[in-house]
Amino acid sequence: MSVENLSIGVIGGTGEQGRGLARRFAMAGHKVVIGSRDAARANEIAITEGVANLTGSDNVTVARECDISIIAVPWAGHEATLKELAGDLAGKIVIDCVNPLGFDGQGAFALAVPEGSACQQAEAILQESRVVGAFHHVSAVLLLDPEVAEIDTDVLVLGDDREATDLVQALVARIPSIRGIYAGRLRNAGQVESFTANLISMNRRYKGHAGLRITDV
């Protein structure tokens, strides 16, 4: 599937995960727009990254003008942001990479989500969009590190629309050394999102940036 000419908007792109994904897709040759409630701040961050094809704007403009949107907002703002942008995202593929996590003295832990997962919450709100879950386990530190040319990991892709998940898998492969692996329908997204808490625990123990590789596929 040809995805080279697709423009990508990263809503909530001023955070580390959003910035990292925006940077990598811009490096791969895509037109990428970082979105924020504050367009000036988004554009300032885009300029700071120093990558061609990367600009910043407000979330509404990003949702309206880009071919594909990645939702990378903090969990606390997930529901409100999607409700605000539902009309602007209608008819588009929306990639949700948000992990509902809490943190306390013992580390990270998964939060209960009434809909079952962040992806399912997105699906419930964005009823006129094609929601796909992906990028839940990719280290923001590695994405942002200019010394890291390739990231040794697989990305689990979840969704109920086969054409949309195939397209997202092809898009994932635009980042060197990363594969997109279909991992089931959105009803299976909860355990994928919550596994991020386990990866954070691994990173703390082993001082690394753990990812996933799926064997025999």
Secondary structure, DSSP 4 states (H G I P E B T S, - for coil): ---TT--EEEETTTSHHHHHHHHHHHHTT--EEEEESSHHHHHHHHHHHT-TTEEEEEHHHHHHH-SEEEE---GGGHHHHHHHHTTTTTTSEEEE----EEEETTEEEEPP-TTSSHHHHHHHH-TTSEEEE--SS--HHHHH-TT-----EEEEEEES-HHHHHHHHHHHTTSTTEEEEE---GGGHHHHHHHHHHHHHHHHHHTS---------
